[in-house]
Amino acid sequence: MTSPDSDPIVRAAVMRFAVEGFDAPLRGIGADAGVSAALIMKRFGSKEGLREATDAFVRAWIDEVRGGSLADASSADFLAQLATREEYAALVIYLVHSILDGSDLGRELVDDLVADAGRTPRHEVIDGLGGFFLTMLLRGDDPTDLPTLARRFLAERA
């Protein structure tokens, strides 16, 4: 089996879900990956199966990043720190959709961030996430420029 990182269908689905949300059409994902929607259904069984594969890919990516250079980032600011990097922007938006959707991935991420916070009270982590979400949703001249919005949010919190 191909690893999710090298699977063009999974990568295309993550990007499409980040841009359009989880209602993104399979035809659009297929077009992005250079395959048919029928092939996606054959490989993953359903759109839910594809979503499980994209969640697994994003979960592995989060675990890798949390163990790497951003491991010391405040749990309350973890997503904002990630979002300052252009190459992570789409994955952060995917995570935001997952949290707002109430999916297992979203709940697990919030639980992990709270657990990682140590002595930081749970409400501070939740406040940080909520503040970042509101910054994304309500502020900025160009809401698609997530790195700039994230830097502004972090500067305002400092």
N, C-alpha and C positions, 0 to 999 in steps of 0.2 A: 504494500500500500504506500502511496505517495505521502510524504509528510505534509501537514497542513501548510507549512511555510512555503513549500514549493508547489502547492496545488493551486493552479490558476483559478479554479472555480471558487475555492474557499477565499482566496485573496480578493477576487472580484466581488464576491458576496459581502465580505466585510466592508469594502469600500462603498458598495451600493447601499447597504443597510445604514452605514454612517451618514450618507447623503440624503437618502429618502426615508429612512426608518425601516422597520421590519415588515412593512407592507410592500416593499419594493417588489416589482414583478420578476418572476423567474426569467422571462424573455430578456429583460434588461441585463440581468446578471449573466445570462448565457451569452449575450452579445458582447459584454465586457470581457468575458473569458474566452470568447471564440468558439463556443459550443452551443448546442441547442438546449432549449428548456427540457426537452424529452431526455437528453443525456443526463441533465442534472437530476431529474426524477429517477432515472434508472440507477444512478450512482448513490443517491442519498435517500431514496424511497419517498420522500415528501419534502415540502418546504420546511417542515419542522426538523427533519433529519439534517437538512442543510444548515438550519439555525443551530442545531446541536454542534455541528462541525465548526461553524464560525465561532461559537462560544468557546469551544475547546481551544481553538487557535488563539483567541484573544486572552483566555485564561493563562495559557502557556506563556504568552508574551508578557502579561502582567507579572507573573512569577519571575520571569527572567529580569525584567526591568527593576522590580522591587529588590532583587538580590544584587543588583549592579550599582551603577553610578548614582541612582536616585534613592538608594536604600536609606539615606539619612534624612530625606525630605520629611518634613512634618506630615503626619498622616492627614491632618486637616487640609494641607496644601498639595497633597500628592498629585491629584489630577491636574491642578493648575500648573504645577512644576512640569509635568509631562507635556501639557498643552503648549508650553512656551517653545517647544521644539517642533518645527514644521513637519518632520517625518513621523511624529506621533499624533498629529492633530486628528486624523480620521479615526484612529483607534480610540482616542479619548472621546470623540463624539459617539462612537459605537457604544462605549461604556456608559455615557450619559443616557443614551437611548435605553440601554439595559436596565439602568437604575430606575429611570422614569417608568419603564414598562413593568417593573416589579419582577423581573426574571430572576432565576436562580443565580446567574452570573452577577447581576446587579446587587442582589442581597449579599452574596458571598464577598464581593469586593468591599461593601460597606462594613460588613462584620470583620473582615481582615484589617481594614484601616483602623477600626475602633480597637481591635485587639493589639495592633502594632503601636497604638498611641501610648501604651504604658500608663504613665501617671496623668496623661492628658485626659480630662473628663470627656466622656462620650459626647456630651452636648457640644463641646468645642469642635470635635471632628465633624459632627453633623452640621453645625453652623458653618464651618469652612466649606463643606461640600455644597450646602444650600446657597451660600454667598457666591460661590463660583458659578453655580447653575444660573442664578439670577443675573450675574454679570454677563454670562453667555447669552441669555435670552433677552435682556433688556438694554444692554449698553453697546456702545461702539458705533462708529460710523460705518464700519464694514463688519457685520457679524460673522462673515465667513473667514475673517482673518483671526482665527483662534489664537495663534501665538501672541499677537498684539493685545488681544483682550486678556489673555492669561497674565502677561507681564503687567498690565495695568492693574489687574486684580491683586496680584502679589505686592505691587508697590503700594497700593492703598492699604493693605493689611499690615505693612511693615511699620 
